[in-house]
Amino acid sequence: MSSTLDIKLQGREYRVACAPEEFDALTAAAALLDTRMGEIARTTRSTGERLVVVAALNLAYELNAARQGATPQPAGADSSEKSSEKSIDSEAARRKIRAIEARLDEALARQDELF
């Protein structure tokens, strides 16, 4: 059964379709997106649609890097800087990422029902 969840991004509220058992995962995803959007807005002075696109591209880049087992470097970072972070390389992490992606894909697919 599909329900709705109210999330807030950059001070604006959005109602999204979401199964109750997915509320926590979607709330966490919205919090991550809101944080990234805030960081990008402060550093680039981007707003509106451009801000959303830049945040989405950064998150997609990091997801692709994680899938490939590399440590992502944020856009604009100096490539000569050495990261002390370890790359994501365990099969358990990959399974968890795939499970989260599947839940997000399912939740986002339900958005079409709202419009």
FENKAZI-V119650 format. One record per backbone hydrogen bond with DSSP energy under -1.0 kcal/mol. CO is the residue of the C=O (numbers start at 1). NH is the residue of the N-H. E is the energy in kcal/mol with one decimal. If there is no record, write none. Layout:
co->CO nh->NH e->E
co->CO nh->NH e->E
This chain:
co->3 nh->18 e->-3.2
co->5 nh->16 e->-2.8
co->7 nh->14 e->-3.1
co->9 nh->12 e->-2.1
co->12 nh->9 e->-2.8
co->14 nh->7 e->-3.1
co->16 nh->5 e->-2.7
co->18 nh->3 e->-1.3
co->19 nh->22 e->-2.5
co->20 nh->23 e->-1.3
co->22 nh->26 e->-2.6
co->23 nh->27 e->-2.8
co->24 nh->28 e->-2.3
co->25 nh->29 e->-2.2
co->26 nh->30 e->-2.6
co->27 nh->31 e->-2.2
co->28 nh->32 e->-2.3
co->29 nh->33 e->-2.5
co->30 nh->34 e->-2.7
co->31 nh->35 e->-2.3
co->32 nh->36 e->-2.6
co->33 nh->37 e->-2.8
co->34 nh->38 e->-2.2
co->35 nh->39 e->-2.4
co->36 nh->40 e->-2.8
co->37 nh->41 e->-2.6
co->38 nh->42 e->-2.0
co->39 nh->43 e->-2.0
co->40 nh->44 e->-2.7
co->41 nh->45 e->-1.5
co->47 nh->51 e->-1.2
co->48 nh->52 e->-1.8
co->49 nh->53 e->-2.5
co->50 nh->54 e->-2.7
co->51 nh->55 e->-2.3
co->52 nh->56 e->-2.6
co->53 nh->57 e->-2.6
co->54 nh->58 e->-2.3
co->55 nh->59 e->-2.5
co->56 nh->60 e->-2.6
co->57 nh->61 e->-2.5
co->58 nh->62 e->-2.3
co->59 nh->63 e->-2.4
co->60 nh->64 e->-2.7
co->61 nh->65 e->-2.4
co->62 nh->66 e->-2.3
co->63 nh->67 e->-2.4
co->64 nh->68 e->-1.6
co->65 nh->70 e->-2.8
co->66 nh->69 e->-1.0
co->74 nh->77 e->-2.1
co->78 nh->81 e->-1.7
co->90 nh->94 e->-1.7
co->91 nh->95 e->-2.5
co->92 nh->96 e->-2.2
co->93 nh->97 e->-2.5
co->94 nh->98 e->-2.5
co->95 nh->99 e->-2.3
co->96 nh->100 e->-2.4
co->97 nh->101 e->-2.7
co->98 nh->102 e->-2.4
co->99 nh->103 e->-2.2
co->100 nh->104 e->-2.7
co->101 nh->105 e->-3.2
co->102 nh->106 e->-2.3
co->103 nh->107 e->-2.5
co->104 nh->108 e->-3.0
co->105 nh->109 e->-2.2
co->106 nh->110 e->-1.2
co->108 nh->111 e->-1.4
co->109 nh->112 e->-1.1
co->110 nh->113 e->-1.2
co->111 nh->114 e->-1.3
